[in-house]
Amino acid sequence: MELFGYPLSTIYLGSFIVFGCITFVYILFGDMLDAAVDFLHPSLILSFFTIGTASGYLLEIMTGINSWFIMVFSGLLSLLLVTLLNVFVLMPIRSSEESLAYRDEDLKGRVGTVLTSVPTDGFGEILIEGISGRISKSAISMDNKPISQGEKVLIIDIQKGVVSVMRYEQVEQTYIH
C-alpha cells in the first residue's frame, strides 16, 4: 500500500526515526518541560508513536498481512504497551520519594549508637539507623561527659555537620519506663 506516493513501510520507518529522535531529546531535556496533565504526559505520547511506528514497520517488512490490519494492530499494541508502561513504571516513579537525601535538621531527636567513643572535650562518631539506610556523623557530648562506644545517644542539636548528643539512658528511664 502507498500513502502520499511512498510505500507505507517507508513512512513507518521515517516516522519511527523522527519519533525516536524526539523521544531521545525529551529524555535528555524533559525535566525542563514538565507536563501539565498527567494522562497526556509527553513520554507516553512519544512512546505511543515510537512503538506504533516500529511495530508497523516490522510487520510491513516481515509479513504479507493487509496494511489496514497492520495499522490497527500496531495502534492497539502500542496502546497496550504504553498503558503498561504508565501503570507499572511511570505512576510508581511519580508517587515515590523524590530523594533519599536528608536535611541535618531532620536528625534532631533521633537515637544513634556511639561508634567511636566521645571524649569530654573532643569528637567521636555515632551511627544513626533508619529505613533508608545508615548515617554516620561526627559527635560531641552535649554535657561534656564522656560517652563510651556502643551506648545509645539522643541527638539534641546539629551544627556544621557535627551532632551534639547526650546519653539516651537518662531519657529512656525518665519517659519510657
Buried (B, 14 or more C-beta within 10 A) or exposed (E): EEEEEEEBBBBBBEBBBEBBEBBEEBEEEBEEEEEEEEEEBBBBBBBBBBBBBBBBBBBBEEEEEEBEEBBEBBBEBBEEBBEEBBEEEBEEEEEEEEEEEEEBEEBBEBBBBBBBBBBEEEEBBBBBEEEEEEBEBBBBBBEEEEBEEEBBBBBEBBEEEBBBBBBBEEBEEEEEE
